[in-house]
Amino acid sequence: MTSAFGMIFKPISVLADVLPILGDIAESGISIISGLISFVLSMFIIAVAWLYYRPWLGITLLILMGAAIFGIITLISKARAAKKAGAAAPSAEPPAPDAPAAA
């Protein structure tokens, strides 16, 4: 499944290969993404198959997989919120006082 997703996303790597270093980075990212997608889908297929033979085990696997996905989404959203808050926060330096008016 990982190699299949790698082949599906391969055109992105080829397009990024205009600059050799960019193509290598894209291929590494595609490998990671393909691995993650295939892991999630494989776990889902295994859990659904267990639903037929051992329903409690299948339900437990689906619940654990759902909790893991929920946790990952929560971590990503918190990281994005922290990044936005850090970018929007004003600097810690106090504003410079105005020069006194000449008498």
N, C-alpha and C positions, 0 to 999 in steps of 0.2 A: 504494500500500500504506500509506503514511503517513497519507493522508486517511481511509482505511478504518479504521485503528486509532484515529485521532482521533475518528471517529464512534462507534466502539464504546465508547470511554471517555468520551464527552461527558456521559452522565448523572451521572458523578462531578462534573464541573465545574458542572453545573446544580444539584446538591445543595449544593455548596459556595458557590453564589452567594447564599446567604442573607445573607452579609456580602460586599459587592461586592469588597473587597480580597482576601478569601479565595478568591473565584471566579476572580479574575485570576491569583492564585498557582497555583491548581489547574490552570487552563488552560495556564499556562506549563509546569508539570511534566508534564502530559499530553502536550503537544506534544513535549517532550524524550523522554519514554518511548516515544511512538509512533514517533518518528524512529529511536531506537536499535533497537527491535524490528524495524521494517521494514528497517533496514540489515542486521541480522544475518540475517533470513530471506531477503532478496534475495541476499546473498552466498552463502548456502547453496544457493539455487536455481540461481544461476549456476554454482557449483562442481559441482553434480550434473549440470547440462547439459553442462559441459565434460568430465565423465567419459566420456560417450559419444563425443565427437568427438576429444578429445585427453586420454587418460587421465592422462598425467603432469602436465599442467597442472591438471586437476581435482583430482588427489590433492594436488598442491602447495598449491592454494587451500584445500582442506579442512584440511590440516595447519596452514597459517598461521592460518586462522580458529580452529581448536582451540587453537593456542598463544595467540592474542589473548584468547580467552575465559578460558583458564586463567590468564593474566596478570592479567586484570581481577578474577577471583575471588580470586586470591592477594592483590592489593592491597587489596581490600575486607576480607578476613579479617585482614590485618595491621593495617589501620586500626582495625578493631573491637577487636582484641586490645590495641593501644596505648591506645585510649580506655578500655578496662576497666582496664588497668594504671595509667593515669593517675588514674582515679577511685578506685581502691582503694589507691593509695600513701598512706602516712601523711604528715603535714605535716613539713617540714624543721626545725621548731622543736623544741628539746629540751624535755622536760617540766619544769614548774616545780618547784623543790626544795620539800620540806615545810618549814614554819616550825619553827624549833627550839622544843623544849618549854620551858616556863617552869620555872625551878628553885625 
